[in-house]
C-alpha cells in the first residue's frame, strides 16, 4: 500500500535508521551526511526524500529515507552502500578529529510502512 506524502509523491516504504550522535557532533554528522549520503541517494532510482532528525535526550540522530518501492531500495548493492558508508565515516572522523572508527555508529535499523 502506498501513502501520499505532503509533497505529493507516493511512499511505499521508509527506511528507518538511528545513529549515536552526541551533542558535540551534530554539525559534523550533518556535514558528513550532506557530503556523502545526500548526493548519492539523490541518484538512486526510487529515492524520494530523506529526513534527518536529532533527539537531544538520547543523543541520537534519526534518518527517515522514503522510497517509491521496496524493490528499488533493495536493488542497491551492498558494495555500493559500503562505499558510501566508508566515505561518510572518513568525513565524520576528519570533522571529529578521530583517527579511526565510526564517530556515529548505527544503533537501530528498520523500516516503516505508511498507513
Secondary structure as UniProt FT lines:
FT   STRAND          3..4
FT   TURN            6..7
FT   STRAND          10..11
FT   STRAND          13..20
FT   HELIX           23..25
FT   HELIX           26..35
FT   HELIX           37..42
FT   TURN            45..46
FT   STRAND          47..55
FT   TURN            56..59
FT   STRAND          60..67
FT   HELIX           70..74
FT   HELIX           78..96
FT   STRAND          106..112
//
